[in-house]
């Protein structure tokens, strides 16, 4: 999606052979001011779910129809943990709600599920630890406000869960939203390549945050970053595999991890190995040429279904074990099913026929540094149904915060980092000058979206109560403790 398409959604479907108009900075700023006239920033506070819409439980049940039936109770069990856990699993619910809210008409590549737990640290290809968005299952072009509102509401919900006072919660929201608005205005004034090359390098951020954290929190941050660097294929290898007849295999931990040999015991294993090898070769063709060569250094060993996350539970997710130079040189690939984005009904269908390619393209566009093994595949599953998947490394220095363990000051600082990462992603895919012009230099937008976040947190609590009631009545089955 080009900048012109982002500013003018009607151009997105235009003939790709036509030249893309390049507006001057003044013309682009005028687009933002015109959008402000059409949709005043104060209206961004508005939220009210229209009467007659399907309730949250109905929407979740409709989504379960495309998922593995045996795993849906695990998903519901994880969502039952708290209102925040429910919110994490209810992206479809909020997508429908956001569709009815005011927006400026300026479009970007959306994360689609930009809650605070979908940000974190991971390794760049240059082996630096960076902070960025790390989940793109729902990515799709759409109104930039939708990502901002989902992020803000997640912080309000998490802050309530932690028992923070109203004043502290408001400070968290305004800090987060200022953390989006101010960087977007800086990006608007930067050269295009400088925006593209911007990253949130954790080594640099540690230095910048040193004067904002006391000694104990500085030590804890350093400890958490050091821990993230240990989360790689080697750690997964030690944790997830065992020896079977002198050879490494993925260890079963049902229902969370189930090796392919246990899922399909009737399949002849040599034939299965050949089929998986064929699929890996097919996926390999979606990689850059140098990375195809790298992948050829590894041989396939084993495959298992693995339950991951909250919102993703029930979709088909696999882990593949490959080995390189010897038995102690592992590579774990995660293979996740990519279904149609929850935004598609409201923001428009993806330009990509393969949903895995949709995820990969969105991730590459939004992230400053993406996993070198990102790729996609379409294939038939064990049930004979054709599905789309995307590949990435299972772990590569990945780390994320636990919202329940955060203090108010730490959550505000974290929210500011999330705001920066989201602004950078939107600035790369949309018209950063028009968006910055719409936002303005004051807090009008920040205060409006903070008000929205409070209203939506109230709605989330009502939805969570209805969800819990459906579980209690037996309408939904929730398997807890997994």
Secondary structure, DSSP 8 states (H G I E B T S, - for coil): --HHHHH-GGGTTS-TTS------HHHHHHHHHHHHHHS-GGGGG-----TTS--HHHHHHHHHTTS-HHHHHHHHHHHTT-HHHHHHH-HHHHHHHHTTS---S-EEEE-S---GGGEEEEE-TTS-EEEEE---TT-EEEEHHHHHHHHHHHHHHHHHHTT--HHHHHHHHHHHHHHHHHHHHHHHHS-HHHHHT---BHHHHHHHHGGGS-HHHHHHHHHHHHHHHT-SHHHHHHHHEEEETTEEEE--BTTTEEEHHHHTTTS-HHHHHHHHHHHHHHHHTTS-HHHHHHHTT-EEEEEEEE--SSTTTTS-EEEEEEE-SSTT-EEEEEEEE----TTHHHH---S-SSHHHHHHHHHHHH-SS--TT-EEEEEE-TTS-EEEEEEEES-SS-B---GGG--HHHHHHHHHHHHHHHHHHHHHHS-HHHHHHHH-SSSHHHHHHHHHHHHHHHHHHHHHHHHHHHHHHTSS------
